[in-house]
Amino acid sequence: MMSFILSFCVITLLNGIKAAVVDHSKSTERFLWFTCIGESDRLYLDFEMVALESASQNSPSLLPVVVVSGSPSEIPQWLHHMHDQCELILLNHNVSFAAEVIKFLPDRAHLLGPYLRLDIPLIVDSIVDHIPSKCSYQWNKEYVIYTDTDVMILKDVNPLVYRPPILSAGAESYKDRIANTGVLIINVPQWKQITPHLLQYATLHKWSFEAYDQGLILHYIDDYLQKNVSLLPNELNWKPYWTINSNASIIHFHGPKPKKYADCYALLTSNHHPLEQASYNVSTVDSWSDLTSVDCIEEDVDRIYREQCSFPPYYSVLRYSRDHYNLTLCQQAQSYRTYLSYYYDSLHLFKKKIQSFMTNQAVHMP
């Protein structure tokens, strides 16, 4: 009977960081853009800062919705400030089906953050209740976009260009097949109908999927939704190790993360001595764009990959993509390093804003 029911169902490279801030509270129709932070994802707050800053500068069509699980007292003050200033919508929401996941995967009890994306239809229904009365928003009721926190948005994104029957999902290793859920365009009414059956499907399989929530979604697509899920254009889920793309709208730091790989990709000059310190601290540099790469020596880059960037899952992702698309080590490393420069420019700018906010708060405290 369950299988019968299941069978039945069936977003220009950043040329510089602009100082102007878009007034997002004006009443033009926008698109809800969801990012989710779980209890164990607090280290991802830097990603959230970059995502929010880059979107603020480059994508006025998106209305950020930041969903945070766990204790409300642990939500950073700057998120509350942005919520109160009508720069984003902040929600505290715990996974509605957490008990079901934990029943089969007790070791995932503190790692439920990624599953928050499956509650988006539920959250959309109650979002009006979380908006400050002084904020005036209008948004499209049919299509929303979800991204992982580890993204940069370099161009405006309009989900109406794509209008998937249910979902649009992106590629991962191969650029021509659905394999990554780090960016999704969601047809909310249709996805809302599917979600209960998706959760039944997960329970039927004891929530045991490779890559957890991503694996669940991909398996469900393969089994039931193939004709109703479209391949997201690569420019909306562009990987920094795929080379530089001036048309990319969303850069997704899938695999190697900036914090872990900053040292590695800094080592791309012919005279490495100023940067070849494992303790190199990007926070001491005002702008990564000032660190120009001179000569890239193929063998040297390979050594760096092997000796200093040797986290196996990341290395395999980089090597596979390089081999598959006939990229040189230098092309791939220089591309990643270019996107790192934009990442840290956005991060430093956002942190300056936070510092200014916190200073003002301290001044006004009674």
C-alpha positions as CSV (number, residue, x, y, z in Angstrom):
1,M,0.0,0.0,0.0
2,M,2.8,2.4,0.9
3,S,4.6,1.7,-2.3
4,F,1.3,2.4,-4.2
5,I,0.9,5.7,-2.4
6,L,4.5,6.6,-3.2
7,S,4.2,5.6,-6.8
8,F,1.1,7.8,-7.1
9,C,3.0,10.8,-6.0
10,V,4.8,11.7,-7.9
11,I,19.9,31.5,-9.4
12,T,29.4,38.8,-14.0
13,L,31.9,37.6,-11.7
14,L,32.0,39.9,-8.7
15,N,34.1,42.8,-10.0
16,G,34.4,44.5,-6.6
17,I,32.3,44.8,-3.5
18,K,29.9,47.8,-3.7
19,A,29.4,49.9,-0.6
20,A,25.7,50.6,-1.3
21,V,23.1,48.5,0.4
22,V,19.9,47.7,-1.4
23,D,16.7,48.7,0.5
24,H,15.0,45.3,0.6
25,S,12.0,46.5,2.5
26,K,10.4,48.2,-0.6
27,S,7.3,46.4,-1.8
28,T,8.3,44.8,-5.1
29,E,7.7,41.1,-5.5
30,R,10.7,39.1,-4.6
31,F,11.6,35.4,-4.1
32,L,12.1,33.7,-0.8
33,W,15.6,32.4,-0.6
34,F,16.1,29.9,2.2
35,T,19.3,29.0,3.9
36,C,19.4,26.7,7.0
37,I,21.7,26.5,10.0
38,G,21.5,23.5,12.3
39,E,22.6,23.2,15.9
40,S,26.0,21.7,14.8
41,D,26.4,24.2,11.9
42,R,27.6,27.2,13.9
43,L,31.0,27.0,12.1
44,Y,29.0,27.7,9.0
45,L,28.1,31.2,10.1
46,D,31.0,32.7,8.1
47,F,29.4,31.1,5.0
48,E,26.1,32.7,5.9
49,M,27.8,36.1,6.2
50,V,29.3,35.7,2.7
51,A,26.1,34.5,1.2
52,L,24.1,37.3,2.7
53,E,26.6,40.0,1.8
54,S,27.1,38.8,-1.8
55,A,23.3,38.6,-2.3
56,S,22.8,42.0,-0.8
57,Q,25.2,43.5,-3.4
58,N,24.2,41.4,-6.4
59,S,20.7,39.9,-6.1
60,P,17.9,42.3,-5.2
61,S,15.3,39.9,-6.3
62,L,16.0,37.5,-3.4
63,L,14.5,37.9,0.1
64,P,16.7,36.0,2.5
65,V,15.0,33.6,4.9
66,V,17.5,32.3,7.5
67,V,16.2,29.2,9.3
68,V,18.1,28.3,12.5
69,S,17.4,25.3,14.7
70,G,18.3,24.8,18.3
71,S,18.1,27.1,21.2
72,P,16.9,30.6,20.3
73,S,19.4,32.0,22.8
74,E,22.2,30.8,20.6
75,I,21.2,32.7,17.5
76,P,23.8,35.5,16.9
77,Q,22.7,39.0,17.7
78,W,23.6,40.3,14.2
79,L,21.0,38.0,12.7
80,H,18.4,39.4,15.0
81,H,19.5,42.9,14.1
82,M,19.2,42.2,10.3
83,H,15.8,40.7,11.0
84,D,14.6,43.8,12.9
85,Q,16.1,46.1,10.1
86,C,14.1,44.3,7.4
87,E,17.2,42.9,5.7
88,L,16.1,39.3,6.2
89,I,13.5,37.1,7.8
90,L,14.8,35.0,10.7
91,L,13.1,31.9,11.9
92,N,13.9,29.5,14.8
93,H,12.6,26.2,13.6
94,N,13.4,22.6,14.6
95,V,13.1,19.7,12.2
96,S,9.5,18.6,12.4
97,F,10.3,14.9,11.8
98,A,13.5,14.8,14.0
99,A,12.2,11.9,16.1
100,E,11.7,9.7,13.0
101,V,15.3,10.3,11.8
102,I,16.7,9.7,15.3
103,K,14.8,6.5,15.7
104,F,16.8,5.0,12.8
105,L,19.9,7.1,13.0
106,P,20.5,8.0,16.7
107,D,24.0,9.3,15.9
108,R,22.5,12.0,13.7
109,A,20.6,13.6,16.7
110,H,23.0,16.6,16.7
111,L,23.4,16.7,12.9
112,L,19.9,17.4,11.7
113,G,20.5,20.9,10.1
114,P,20.6,19.8,6.5
115,Y,17.1,18.1,6.9
116,L,15.6,21.6,7.6
117,R,15.2,22.1,3.8
118,L,12.6,19.4,3.8
119,D,10.4,21.6,6.1
120,I,10.4,24.5,3.7
121,P,6.7,24.0,2.6
122,L,5.8,23.9,6.3
123,I,7.8,27.1,7.0
124,V,6.3,29.0,4.0
125,D,2.9,28.5,5.4
126,S,3.8,30.3,8.7
127,I,6.3,32.8,7.5
128,V,4.0,35.8,7.8
129,D,3.9,35.3,11.5
130,H,7.7,35.9,11.8
131,I,7.9,39.3,10.0
132,P,8.2,42.5,12.0
133,S,5.2,44.8,11.6
134,K,7.4,47.6,10.2
135,C,8.7,45.4,7.3
136,S,6.8,45.4,4.1
137,Y,7.5,42.4,1.9
138,Q,5.9,41.0,-1.2
139,W,7.1,37.7,-2.5
140,N,6.2,35.2,-5.1
141,K,3.9,32.5,-3.6
142,E,4.8,29.7,-6.0
143,Y,8.5,29.5,-6.4
144,V,11.3,29.7,-3.8
145,I,15.1,29.0,-3.9
146,Y,17.0,27.0,-1.4
147,T,20.8,27.1,-1.1
148,D,23.3,25.5,1.3
149,T,25.1,28.2,3.4
150,D,28.4,27.7,1.5
151,V,27.5,29.8,-1.5
152,M,28.3,33.2,-3.0
153,I,25.7,35.0,-5.2
154,L,27.3,37.0,-8.0
155,K,24.2,37.8,-10.1
156,D,20.5,38.3,-9.6
157,V,18.5,35.2,-9.6
158,N,14.9,34.9,-10.8
159,P,13.3,31.5,-10.3
160,L,10.5,32.3,-12.7
161,V,13.0,31.9,-15.6
162,Y,13.0,28.2,-14.8
163,R,9.6,27.3,-13.3
164,P,10.2,23.6,-12.6
165,P,7.2,21.3,-12.4
166,I,8.4,20.3,-8.9
167,L,12.1,20.9,-8.5
168,S,15.3,22.0,-10.3
169,A,18.5,20.5,-8.8
170,G,22.1,20.8,-9.9
171,A,25.0,18.8,-11.1
172,E,28.1,17.7,-9.1
173,S,30.9,15.8,-10.8
174,Y,29.3,15.5,-14.2
175,K,27.8,18.8,-15.4
176,D,25.0,17.1,-17.3
177,R,23.2,15.1,-14.6
178,I,21.3,15.8,-11.4
179,A,23.5,14.9,-8.4
180,N,23.6,17.8,-6.0
181,T,20.9,19.5,-3.9
182,G,23.0,22.4,-2.6
183,V,20.9,24.7,-4.7
184,L,17.2,24.0,-5.4
185,I,14.4,25.9,-7.1
186,I,11.2,24.7,-5.6
187,N,7.7,24.7,-6.9
188,V,6.2,25.2,-3.4
189,P,2.6,24.0,-4.0
190,Q,3.8,20.8,-5.8
191,W,6.6,20.1,-3.4
192,K,4.2,20.5,-0.5
193,Q,2.1,17.7,-1.9
194,I,5.1,15.5,-2.4
195,T,6.8,16.0,1.0
196,P,4.6,13.7,3.1
197,H,5.3,10.8,0.7
198,L,9.0,11.7,0.6
199,L,9.1,11.3,4.4
200,Q,7.2,8.0,4.1
201,Y,9.8,6.8,1.6
202,A,12.6,7.8,3.9
203,T,11.0,5.8,6.8
204,L,10.5,2.8,4.4
205,H,14.3,2.9,3.8
206,K,15.1,3.5,7.5
207,W,16.5,6.9,6.6
208,S,19.7,5.2,5.4
209,F,21.0,7.1,2.4
210,E,24.5,8.1,1.3
211,A,24.9,11.8,1.9
212,Y,21.9,11.6,4.2
213,D,19.3,14.2,3.1
214,Q,20.8,14.7,-0.3
215,G,20.8,11.0,-0.9
216,L,17.2,10.8,0.2
217,I,16.1,13.5,-2.3
218,L,18.2,12.1,-5.2
219,H,16.9,8.5,-4.6
220,Y,13.3,9.7,-4.5
221,I,13.8,11.7,-7.7
222,D,15.2,8.6,-9.4
223,D,12.3,6.4,-8.2
224,Y,9.4,8.7,-8.6
225,L,10.0,12.3,-10.0
226,Q,12.4,12.0,-12.9
227,K,10.1,13.7,-15.4
228,N,9.1,16.4,-12.9
229,V,12.7,17.5,-11.8
230,S,14.8,19.6,-14.2
231,L,18.5,20.0,-14.3
232,L,19.5,23.4,-12.8
233,P,21.7,25.4,-15.2
234,N,25.3,24.9,-14.0
235,E,25.7,28.7,-13.6
236,L,23.3,28.5,-10.7
237,N,25.4,25.8,-8.9
238,W,28.9,26.6,-10.2
239,K,31.8,24.8,-8.4
240,P,35.0,26.9,-8.0
241,Y,37.1,24.0,-9.1
242,W,35.3,24.0,-12.5
243,T,37.4,27.0,-13.7
244,I,36.3,30.7,-13.7
245,N,32.9,31.4,-15.2
246,S,31.9,35.0,-15.8
247,N,28.3,33.9,-16.3
248,A,28.0,32.1,-13.0
249,S,25.3,33.4,-10.7
250,I,25.8,31.2,-7.7
251,I,29.2,29.8,-6.6
252,H,28.8,26.7,-4.4
253,F,31.8,25.8,-2.3
254,H,31.0,22.1,-2.7
255,G,33.7,19.9,-1.4
256,P,36.8,21.9,-0.4
257,K,35.8,24.7,2.0
258,P,37.5,28.1,2.2
259,K,38.6,27.8,5.8
260,K,40.3,24.5,5.2
261,Y,41.8,25.2,1.8
262,A,42.8,28.9,2.0
263,D,46.4,28.1,2.8
264,C,46.6,25.5,0.0
265,Y,45.4,27.8,-2.7
266,A,47.5,30.7,-1.5
267,L,50.6,28.8,-2.5
268,L,50.4,29.5,-6.2
269,T,53.3,32.0,-6.8
270,S,56.7,31.1,-8.1
271,N,58.3,32.4,-4.9
272,H,56.2,30.8,-2.2
273,H,58.1,32.0,0.8
274,P,55.7,34.7,2.0
275,L,52.6,32.5,1.7
276,E,53.9,29.0,2.4
277,Q,53.3,29.2,6.1
278,A,50.7,26.8,7.4
279,S,49.7,29.4,9.9
280,Y,48.9,32.0,7.2
281,N,46.0,34.0,8.4
282,V,43.7,35.5,5.7
283,S,42.1,37.8,8.3
284,T,45.4,39.8,8.4
285,V,44.9,40.7,4.7
286,D,42.6,43.5,3.8
287,S,41.8,42.1,0.4
288,W,42.7,38.8,-1.2
289,S,42.6,40.5,-4.6
290,D,45.9,42.2,-3.6
291,L,47.5,38.7,-3.6
292,T,48.2,38.2,-7.3
293,S,49.4,34.9,-8.5
294,V,52.5,35.2,-10.7
295,D,53.6,31.8,-12.1
296,C,51.8,28.6,-11.4
297,I,54.2,25.6,-11.6
298,E,52.2,22.4,-12.4
299,E,54.3,20.1,-10.4
300,D,54.4,22.4,-7.4
301,V,50.6,22.7,-7.3
302,D,50.4,18.9,-7.4
303,R,52.7,18.7,-4.5
304,I,50.5,21.2,-2.6
305,Y,47.4,19.2,-3.4
306,R,49.0,15.9,-2.2
307,E,50.9,17.2,0.9
308,Q,48.8,20.0,2.3
309,C,45.3,19.5,0.8
310,S,45.2,15.8,1.4
311,F,41.8,15.4,3.0
312,P,40.8,12.4,0.8
313,P,37.1,13.2,0.0
314,Y,38.1,16.7,-1.1
315,Y,41.1,15.6,-3.1
316,S,39.1,13.0,-4.9
317,V,36.5,15.6,-5.9
318,L,39.2,17.9,-7.2
319,R,41.1,15.2,-9.0
320,Y,38.0,13.7,-10.6
321,S,36.7,17.0,-11.9
322,R,40.2,17.9,-13.2
323,D,40.5,14.6,-15.1
324,H,37.0,14.6,-16.4
325,Y,37.1,18.1,-17.9
326,N,40.7,18.0,-19.0
327,L,41.8,20.8,-16.7
328,T,45.4,21.4,-15.6
329,L,46.2,21.7,-11.9
330,C,47.0,25.4,-12.4
331,Q,43.7,26.2,-14.1
332,Q,41.7,24.5,-11.4
333,A,43.8,25.9,-8.5
334,Q,43.8,29.5,-9.9
335,S,40.0,29.3,-10.4
336,Y,39.4,28.3,-6.8
337,R,41.8,30.9,-5.6
338,T,40.0,33.6,-7.6
339,Y,36.7,32.7,-6.0
340,L,38.4,32.6,-2.6
341,S,39.4,36.3,-3.1
342,Y,35.8,37.2,-3.6
343,Y,34.7,35.1,-0.7
344,Y,37.1,36.9,1.8
345,D,36.3,40.3,0.4
346,S,32.6,39.7,1.2
347,L,33.4,38.2,4.6
348,H,35.6,41.1,5.7
349,L,33.0,43.6,4.6
350,F,30.3,41.9,6.4
351,K,32.3,41.6,9.6
352,K,33.1,45.3,9.5
353,K,29.3,45.9,9.4
354,I,28.8,43.6,12.4
355,Q,31.6,45.3,14.3
356,S,30.0,48.7,13.6
357,F,26.6,47.4,14.7
358,M,28.0,45.8,17.9
359,T,29.9,49.1,18.7
360,N,26.7,51.1,18.3
361,Q,24.8,48.6,20.5
362,A,27.4,49.0,23.3
363,V,27.1,52.7,23.1
364,H,23.4,52.6,23.4
365,M,23.2,50.1,26.2
366,P,21.8,51.6,29.5
